[in-house]
Amino acid sequence: MPPTSAAAPRSPLPAVVAVDWGTSSLRAWVLGPDGAPLAETRSAEGMDVVAAGGFEAVLRARLGELGAALDGLPRPLPVVLCGMVGARQGWREAGYLEVPVPLLEVADGATAVAAEGLDARILPGLALRRPERHDVMRGEETQLLGLVLHEPEASGLVCMPGTHCKWVRLASGAVSDFTTVMTGELFALLSRDSILRHTLAGAAASGEPEAAGFRSGLAEGLAEPGLLGARLFSIRAGHLLAGIEGTEAADRLSGLLIGAEVGAALAAAAPDGPIRLVASGRLARLYDAAIRAAGREVRLVDADDAVRSGLIHAARRFWPLAEGDPAR
Amino acid sequence: MPPTSAAAPRSPLPAVVAVDWGTSSLRAWVLGPDGAPLAETRSAEGMDVVAAGGFEAVLRARLGELGAALDGLPRPLPVVLCGMVGARQGWREAGYLEVPVPLLEVADGATAVAAEGLDARILPGLALRRPERHDVMRGEETQLLGLVLHEPEASGLVCMPGTHCKWVRLASGAVSDFTTVMTGELFALLSRDSILRHTLAGAAASGEPEAAGFRSGLAEGLAEPGLLGARLFSIRAGHLLAGIEGTEAADRLSGLLIGAEVGAALAAAAPDGPIRLVASGRLARLYDAAIRAAGREVRLVDADDAVRSGLIHAARRFWPLAEGDPAR
């Protein structure tokens, strides 16, 4: 039975628009002052497909789509953004904070974007500069900020799957090191453009950790990450000699790539407690299976919850968001 | 001073046309009865670009190009072929010999192709069927045949670089095991289609083993082949944070991929004598540097010489090629 209006708690009023704008997609939420999501929009308008100079128009269109939640407010809500929207090829370059970075300082590096009737701030990325290795992230730092808000002294290894997966070392709520692995992009390239395309023939992976192809690929990848290059072609040979193709072959490719990634990352990591896995949906299931198969415990952190927590925390640093505050 | 016609040794008469027809290119030679090359043609008409049913016409066009060497013969020369031309998507499927394979038996598995005025034989490929792994090769078995003709009891590891590199274990002139690594194809895919394309910006690798980018990538790849996936993105980050791009970045990609391949292959190999490297040109230089950097000796075998030796040996099994024989 729906609650009657008399019994219903008062709905929080909208306080801020939070945007996670990555390479391949954009997600925007209207959040209440406590961070509760009141409305949401998703689109495939990632940085890769937005033309230079086109970011503001795309954002305004998304705000239009969130209109029902925004109508009738005395003035426009402020907008807090993270991800590739702050890259050099994005809306406005938001710079990098240099590792080691206490995550509670992420908001301090934000870049303001002034535009007619818009008050927007883009959070910075993180950069690792070592004599032997460079690395960068944009967007994941905001998920990590959300994570440490719940666990201020979090330490240990964090796995953040995606097109460019991040493996992050936390030490007492700070990022001390991280590495990017191009697993998602390699899967897409190999499926679509390599000799393996004849074997996969357009089939997607099932996304099921129990699928036979995923399990066999995962076991081989975990056991010998260095032989990944040598195992990929076995997918083609298995087609020619044993007729293994389509979804089973795609699952095997997925298992080999994720297995090699997880195997290499954990081989280099001290066994210091569970691995925090920041993910959702299909990737959460597959990486959970992979990390457990490697003999490590998993603590799952929902990626959407984490990024919203990080964004609302940053927003509170920029604007007063309490009920009755001037932003509403 | 050019030799006078009186002093010149009699040129051998043409005896056979030998064709190495791979995925991305075709090379054909007119050979004398002793295997000496009398004329040569090369083209980019590999299996990947020849339409189904189009192989015979392409071969006739190449024979036409070799016309000067073939004109005036009493009848057409026989043609011996190896490589992807014998694949299911090639001219005629030539089957596989199952490992272990004594290389002197390769010619026994040839497939005859009858066509108007053409007497052609395609050599078979090799297949590895193990419960845990399948693999296939086409073309390299003929180079290996050429190798064992000079060293009938050859044993040890053979490195055969290319789009799909082969690492072959020989035991007394037989192939006992082999593995394909997709290094060349990965280089092409990552250069052209991945996020790294922005960093390479169309630049080719220098192909120089002494180039700084190649040396740094090679050292990292050799040291930790399992971290290849994690090192690839450092090329992008090195561009964003340190401005390393173009040829230097392409060299680094080449070094990382070759280093990880060689490092993984040698880690799994007993230290039993020099590595035979069947290659020529740029790849011979780069892999020679990589194998030596891993602390192993190299014995270079010219890939073109080897494939011609294998093809002429097989041709002698099919047709009498001695001077004055009925083929001429």
Boltz contact constraints between the chains, C-beta under 6 A:
constraints:
  - contact:
      token1: [A, 127]
      token2: [B, 241]
      max_distance: 6.0
  - contact:
      token1: [A, 129]
      token2: [B, 241]
      max_distance: 6.0
  - contact:
      token1: [A, 133]
      token2: [B, 234]
      max_distance: 6.0
  - contact:
      token1: [A, 134]
      token2: [B, 234]
      max_distance: 6.0
  - contact:
      token1: [A, 134]
      token2: [B, 237]
      max_distance: 6.0
  - contact:
      token1: [A, 134]
      token2: [B, 238]
      max_distance: 6.0
  - contact:
      token1: [A, 134]
      token2: [B, 241]
      max_distance: 6.0
  - contact:
      token1: [A, 135]
      token2: [B, 237]
      max_distance: 6.0
  - contact:
      token1: [A, 136]
      token2: [B, 237]
      max_distance: 6.0
  - contact:
      token1: [A, 136]
      token2: [B, 240]
      max_distance: 6.0
  - contact:
      token1: [A, 179]
      token2: [B, 230]
      max_distance: 6.0
  - contact:
      token1: [A, 180]
      token2: [B, 233]
      max_distance: 6.0
  - contact:
      token1: [A, 181]
      token2: [B, 229]
      max_distance: 6.0
  - contact:
      token1: [A, 181]
      token2: [B, 230]
      max_distance: 6.0
  - contact:
      token1: [A, 182]
      token2: [B, 232]
      max_distance: 6.0
  - contact:
      token1: [A, 182]
      token2: [B, 233]
      max_distance: 6.0
  - contact:
      token1: [A, 185]
      token2: [B, 194]
      max_distance: 6.0
  - contact:
      token1: [A, 189]
      token2: [B, 189]
      max_distance: 6.0
  - contact:
      token1: [A, 189]
      token2: [B, 193]
      max_distance: 6.0
  - contact:
      token1: [A, 189]
      token2: [B, 194]
      max_distance: 6.0
  - contact:
      token1: [A, 193]
      token2: [B, 189]
      max_distance: 6.0
  - contact:
      token1: [A, 193]
      token2: [B, 193]
      max_distance: 6.0
  - contact:
      token1: [A, 194]
      token2: [B, 185]
      max_distance: 6.0
  - contact:
      token1: [A, 225]
      token2: [B, 226]
      max_distance: 6.0
  - contact:
      token1: [A, 226]
      token2: [B, 225]
      max_distance: 6.0
  - contact:
      token1: [A, 226]
      token2: [B, 226]
      max_distance: 6.0
  - contact:
      token1: [A, 226]
      token2: [B, 264]
      max_distance: 6.0
  - contact:
      token1: [A, 227]
      token2: [B, 264]
      max_distance: 6.0
  - contact:
      token1: [A, 229]
      token2: [B, 181]
      max_distance: 6.0
  - contact:
      token1: [A, 229]
      token2: [B, 261]
      max_distance: 6.0
  - contact:
      token1: [A, 230]
      token2: [B, 179]
      max_distance: 6.0
  - contact:
      token1: [A, 230]
      token2: [B, 181]
      max_distance: 6.0
  - contact:
      token1: [A, 232]
      token2: [B, 182]
      max_distance: 6.0
  - contact:
      token1: [A, 233]
      token2: [B, 180]
      max_distance: 6.0
  - contact:
      token1: [A, 233]
      token2: [B, 182]
      max_distance: 6.0
  - contact:
      token1: [A, 234]
      token2: [B, 133]
      max_distance: 6.0
  - contact:
      token1: [A, 234]
      token2: [B, 134]
      max_distance: 6.0
  - contact:
      token1: [A, 237]
      token2: [B, 134]
      max_distance: 6.0
  - contact:
      token1: [A, 237]
      token2: [B, 135]
      max_distance: 6.0
  - contact:
      token1: [A, 237]
      token2: [B, 136]
      max_distance: 6.0
  - contact:
      token1: [A, 238]
      token2: [B, 134]
      max_distance: 6.0
  - contact:
      token1: [A, 240]
      token2: [B, 136]
      max_distance: 6.0
  - contact:
      token1: [A, 241]
      token2: [B, 127]
      max_distance: 6.0
  - contact:
      token1: [A, 241]
      token2: [B, 129]
      max_distance: 6.0
  - contact:
      token1: [A, 241]
      token2: [B, 134]
      max_distance: 6.0
  - contact:
      token1: [A, 261]
      token2: [B, 229]
      max_distance: 6.0
  - contact:
      token1: [A, 264]
      token2: [B, 226]
      max_distance: 6.0
  - contact:
      token1: [A, 264]
      token2: [B, 227]
      max_distance: 6.0
